[in-house]
Amino acid sequence: MTYFTKDKPYNTLNEYNKIRYNSKVSKIALNGGFTCPNKDGKVGIGGCTYCSRLGSGDFAGDIKLSFHDQYYQIKQIIDKKWKNTKYMPYLQANSNTYDKVENLEKIYNEILEIDPNNTVGLAIATRADCIDKDIVNLLKKINEKKDVIIELGLQTSNEKTANIINRCMTNKCFIDAVNMLHEANIFIVVHIINGLPYENEEDMLNTIHFLNKLPINSIKFHSLLILKNTKMYEQYIKNPFHILTEDEYIDIVCKQICILRDDIIIERLQADSSFLDLVEPLWTRRKLAVMDKIDMYLRNNNLYQGIYYKK
Ligand code: SF4
């Protein structure tokens, strides 16, 4: 089954949600005050070099508020924009499976009890090295009541680049986590970044070939964002590297869509960032225009998701 539309020749999350939940679904990004093993010294110090001070959760709720209050504060904003939507609470900032299983169970259940009639599930962003057998068993248990979506950061399949960005996680660890989650019937979303330091087109296409071989359900494409107060910003100032232009980004994403397996849902084509912290690339501020250009390029060239996919 595909979730293409007339204007978007690829599986869109909107179409998938309409069929799965019979509704539009809006994410509500919550902040659970988690940290990350790549920051606190368990596997690394300082975190991934591009990570923002808010743990790549710049649009999540206010940590000073309870989950209940964060949820309703953000819901109020969404309701002004969209009518007749259901909601997906989303634990976004840092690594949201990085705690004891009993604490996680309490947190996940608390969130799912806030607005049970209007929420369709719980999305949880985390790292592959924060997934183990006990966590998977917990997620499986919750998934039997409400959909659980796990969002894993891979960013690149090139382990040399992974070292440069201080990812502190091997591809093997990522593959193991994906397989464990898949066996437990958990919906898996993978985040990738285009334009990482010194990567070329072949590297970025290889990341898609790598993912095509894994049982993932969905992907989020991001352009690398250089944000103030990050390690990457310091490195970029000292040793500038090539930043993708808007045209280069559109070209690479279109090529990636063409080789992407045709059952994978595309949840995002471009990163969001806080305008205040963004240093480069400035064209990413025009997110909707970039998305439109990607759609137009695909349509005008009769291209679609998976057209050049090879097993
Ligand atoms: S894994 Fe995520 S939260 Fe942790 S340092 Fe990297 S980007 Fe930041």
Boltz pocket constraint, residues with backbone or C-beta under 6 A from the ligand:
constraints:
  - pocket:
      binder: B
      contacts: [[A, 35], [A, 36], [A, 37], [A, 38], [A, 39], [A, 46], [A, 47], [A, 48], [A, 51], [A, 52], [A, 55], [A, 56], [A, 93], [A, 94], [A, 95], [A, 127], [A, 153], [A, 167]]
      max_distance: 6.0
